[in-house]
Amino acid sequence: MQTLGANGVLYSNEYVLDQTEWLLGQDFVDYGYGKVAAWLRQEGLVINGKKVYRLMAEKHWLQCRIQRNRYGKKLAKELLPNPGEPFACMQVDIKYIYFHVQNRNALLITVRDVLSRGISGKNRLSN
């Protein structure tokens, strides 16, 4: 298989691997196949990430995959407030809103009870 260059010249896979090896041999370069493919495109080759992945896999240049937790993040339960009664712990959220119709800004302040998660009050302050 060959790779087409932006100038219309066909390059062999060995040329692509040489360019990749040179890039990965630089100091402080620890790229995966996505960044290598982007760099090769910047150098004038018409190549996609799947081909770069295949070539790097043949040479065992791929880094190990990051293992992600399938079940999501677990919150630190001891850091969350645990009020025993309503209105013992309140949260305040402030949002900055732009109204296109009036061509002006406003602040939306929301006060929420942590225990019931209900909104205790809202107020809009115009600027």
C-alpha positions as CSV (number, residue, x, y, z in Angstrom):
1,M,0.0,0.0,0.0
2,Q,1.1,3.5,-0.6
3,T,0.1,6.9,0.7
4,L,-0.7,9.9,-1.5
5,G,1.0,13.1,-0.8
6,A,-0.6,16.6,-1.2
7,N,1.6,17.2,-4.3
8,G,0.3,14.0,-6.0
9,V,3.3,11.8,-5.3
10,L,2.8,8.3,-3.9
11,Y,4.9,7.5,-0.8
12,S,5.5,4.0,0.5
13,N,4.6,2.8,3.9
14,E,8.3,2.6,4.8
15,Y,8.5,6.4,4.2
16,V,5.5,7.0,6.5
17,L,7.1,4.7,9.2
18,D,10.4,6.5,8.9
19,Q,8.7,9.9,9.3
20,T,6.7,8.5,12.3
21,E,9.9,7.0,13.9
22,W,11.7,10.3,13.5
23,L,8.8,12.2,15.2
24,L,8.5,9.7,18.1
25,G,12.3,9.9,18.5
26,Q,12.2,13.6,19.4
27,D,12.6,14.7,23.0
28,F,9.4,15.1,25.0
29,V,7.2,13.7,22.2
30,D,4.8,11.0,23.4
31,Y,2.1,11.0,20.8
32,G,-0.6,8.5,20.0
33,Y,-1.8,7.6,16.6
34,G,-4.2,10.6,16.4
35,K,-1.5,13.2,16.9
36,V,0.9,11.4,14.6
37,A,-1.8,11.3,11.9
38,A,-2.4,15.0,12.3
39,W,1.4,15.7,12.1
40,L,1.7,13.6,9.0
41,R,-1.2,15.5,7.4
42,Q,0.6,18.7,8.3
43,E,3.7,17.4,6.6
44,G,1.8,17.0,3.4
45,L,0.5,13.4,3.4
46,V,-3.1,12.5,2.7
47,I,-3.6,9.9,5.5
48,N,-6.2,9.0,8.0
49,G,-5.9,7.9,11.6
50,K,-6.9,4.3,10.9
51,K,-4.0,3.7,8.6
52,V,-1.6,5.3,11.1
53,Y,-3.0,3.1,13.8
54,R,-2.5,0.0,11.7
55,L,1.1,0.9,10.8
56,M,2.0,1.8,14.4
57,A,0.3,-1.4,15.7
58,E,2.5,-3.5,13.3
59,K,5.6,-1.8,14.8
60,H,4.3,-2.1,18.4
61,W,4.6,1.7,18.8
62,L,1.1,2.1,20.3
63,Q,0.8,3.0,24.0
64,C,-1.4,1.0,26.2
65,R,-5.0,2.1,26.3
66,I,-6.3,4.0,29.3
67,Q,-8.7,1.8,31.2
68,R,-11.8,3.8,32.1
69,N,-14.4,2.9,34.8
70,R,-17.6,1.8,33.0
71,Y,-19.7,2.7,36.0
72,G,-18.8,6.4,36.2
73,K,-17.2,8.4,38.9
74,K,-17.8,7.7,42.6
75,L,-18.3,10.8,44.7
76,A,-16.6,11.1,48.0
77,K,-19.6,10.8,50.3
78,E,-17.8,12.3,53.3
79,L,-17.3,15.6,51.4
80,L,-21.1,16.0,50.7
81,P,-23.1,17.9,53.3
82,N,-25.6,15.7,55.2
83,P,-28.1,17.9,56.9
84,G,-30.5,16.3,59.4
85,E,-33.3,18.8,59.0
86,P,-34.7,21.1,56.3
87,F,-33.1,24.5,55.8
88,A,-30.0,23.5,57.8
89,C,-27.8,23.7,54.8
90,M,-28.4,25.9,51.8
91,Q,-26.7,26.3,48.4
92,V,-26.6,29.4,46.3
93,D,-26.2,29.5,42.5
94,I,-25.5,32.7,40.6
95,K,-25.9,32.8,36.8
96,Y,-25.1,35.7,34.5
97,I,-27.8,35.9,31.8
98,Y,-28.0,38.1,28.7
99,F,-31.5,39.1,27.4
100,H,-31.4,39.8,23.6
101,V,-34.8,41.4,23.6
102,Q,-34.0,44.1,26.2
103,N,-30.3,44.2,25.1
104,R,-29.1,44.0,28.8
105,N,-27.7,41.6,31.3
106,A,-29.1,40.2,34.5
107,L,-28.0,38.0,37.4
108,L,-30.2,35.1,38.4
109,I,-29.6,34.0,42.0
110,T,-31.1,30.7,43.1
111,V,-31.2,29.5,46.7
112,R,-31.7,25.7,47.2
113,D,-32.2,23.5,50.2
114,V,-29.7,20.7,50.3
115,L,-31.9,18.2,52.0
116,S,-35.0,18.4,49.8
117,R,-33.2,19.8,46.7
118,G,-36.1,22.2,46.4
119,I,-35.6,25.8,45.3
120,S,-36.4,28.2,48.2
121,G,-36.3,31.4,46.2
122,K,-35.2,33.1,43.0
123,N,-34.3,36.6,42.3
124,R,-33.3,38.5,39.2
125,L,-31.1,41.5,39.5
126,S,-30.9,43.8,36.5
127,N,-27.6,45.6,35.7
